[in-house]
Amino acid sequence: MSRFSWRALLTGLVSLTSSGRRARATEQLIIETERKALLRLGALAGSAPIQELFDAMAEELGRIVDIETGEAFQDMAGVSRFDPDGLMTFVAGWGPRPDWPSPVGSRWPLDGDSANARVFRTGRPARLEGGIPVTGSISRRLGTINAISSIAVPIFVDEVLWGSATVVSDRAKRLPANTESRLSEFAALAATSISSAQRREQVQRLADEHAALRRVATLIATGAEPEQVWETVLSEVGELCHANRAQMMRYDSAESISIVALWAADGTHEEMPVRWPVAGNSLGARVASERRAVRLDDWSGVEGVVGAAVREHLPVGTSVMAPVFAQGELWGGIVVHSPKGEVLAEDTERQAGGFAELVSTALANATGRAEVRRLVDEQATIRRVATLVARQASWQDVCQTVTEDLARLLAVEDVRLFRYGDGDGTTVVASTGLLDNLFPVGSTTVLSGDVAVARVRRAGRTVRLDGYDGIAGEPARLARKAGLLSTIACPVFVRGRLWGVLTVASPQPGRLPERVVQPILDCIDLIATAIRNTEAEERLRASRERIVTATDEARRRFERDLHDGAQQRLVALALELRTRERLEGADVTATADEVDSILTDLRDLSRGLHPAVLSEGGLATAVRALVRRCPTPVRLVFPDDWPGVNDLVEIACYYVVAEALTNVAKHAQARAVLVELTLDNDGVRITVADDGVGGADTANGSGLLGIADRVEALGGSLSVVSPSGVGTTLIADLPIARRYAPSVLDGYDFTAGRV
């Protein structure tokens, strides 16, 4: 019995001795592994990017557990950072399985129960064994890989809880009892490397940040254009924050925000709208509400068109928007995006926010210059239109110029001018933009539904319309087809009556900014002036033409009265006197001669009132008669196939030639005269050119003024070139038929001289 006991005892002692040797060997191996790991981490902390340090820490954690368990590592090790906002960022992972619970850079709330949550709350190591309870975001995620146990130990950097080192296992076998102590020792030693690397990285990032700010400040100091400043700001911020996309946004109003500049790391940009609504929980709405830098880690919960567009077109992960203030008011914001599956660094808000704050004043200056330039562009537009009005361009040309210039000035997709007709009809009189195929110039539309043009007709004031959904009628259907989302319609009043409406429309999300209204109103004033001028000119021309017509008719009547009355009676008296002289031998010769003289004078007077030769032989015969009577040799060029024109035009042609030849005979001292009449689709052109002394003055009460009055009364024009010593060239252009504004001349009876 005793021999057996001694043998057993000796066997146990030998076994203990062997276990001790193995334990000491394992201890030595772990110590050596830790030493090599710390040397490796120290080297990485001195020069490598901090992410390489985190990756090495996760790998060395796994190797320590591998040695501790005495078998090939089948579990997963990771390093996480606790952020100031109470979330945890997973910074590195290592293990044989590719399906680590979360990607590097992902952020997790420390809710519920998990080893990491316990470390965050207590600052002490924590272990979960025999199945992880699903009571929080992290534990739910670990459940997707069937994790059974996990150990997390705190990492203190500069005596502050920085994060945790974690080992996760899906095996039923418990991890060794001293795993926490091993991991804690390693974490404590590795914290020095983290501290060193963070300080080095922080210094480098601050240096990069200051260099970026300095470059932007230098650019601004040189007076660069705002667009160039914005592009530089975005590229500097994007590279500084390691983003792949960046945007400069500007608030147009409380309801809309616009992209004014874009930057992408690869130089490409997706086709997306420029203007967006400020609504829901979008970045723009949150910044407008909170007036501070905001972060968005997940776009799946963003409501409205902004969230849908980003999810469909932009492969982004995290987004941060920092507000930009100008003169104390919220001007816009700088937005940076990380690639999909990646997370922006925890201090991105600070970097983007600090950058935005430092450049706010500079951006305000640049914006001020842009505002000045915008005002200059507005004034240039108004000046161009005003010049057209001053030059008495047609109101149609003025309106078309307005639509084209406003579309370019306001950067909108459609500008259209409608004229209200009788009833509910409207006619497009000028247009530029995407509705040209649907509502071309000259097209007439019957108003229906509650579209902007109909609202202005009813209210007589400026109307805004933010979309055409739910509005009945064909115009609204066509507007929806074109994708219009925002419309401003301003009434056009002429002499106190509602004449028409000018619309500015865009398919971009968000309302058109309020600042576009004033340029529209300025242009509308000029349109109204052009229409008033045209109507006044048409009334004046109609009045002058009525006067000329009435004068010519009076001359005809006077000539006819003379011919049929006094002239015929004198002819009869002369015949009677001659008969008496022949039959009775009475001496009436002197009396008869006096009657003949009076008759001749009456005939001359009659020809002066209206050329009988024009009525009897036409314009060609009448002009040839004028040429024959002219004392200066005249070369006449007259079309052989003259088709004949309006009586008013022929009378005007006759008097232009007659007065011009009279002036040549009286004043020109010319040796030769050219008279040429031509006819084309535009009208008649009369040219009278002499080689006389020149110096004719149309403003000095000469006969040229009468010619000009007659020509202009018919809507024509007269030009006189008469340099001294060279001769005079007179050119009169007369339209064959004039078109008058319906509002002025419709229904006028020119022969009767009344409406």
Helices and strands as residue ranges (DSSP letters): H 2-47, H 50-69, E 76-82, E 87-94, E 107-109, H 115-122, E 126-128, H 137-143, E 149-157, E 160-169, H 179-221, H 226-240, E 245-251, E 256-264, E 275-277, H 283-290, E 294-296, G 299-301, H 304-313, E 316-326, E 329-339, H 348-390, H 395-410, E 414-420, E 425-433, E 444-446, H 452-459, E 463-465, H 474-482, E 486-494, E 497-506, G 514-516, H 517-564, H 566-584, H 589-609, H 612-629, E 634-637, H 647-663, I 664-668, E 673-680, E 683-690, H 703-713, E 717-721, E 728-734, H 742-745
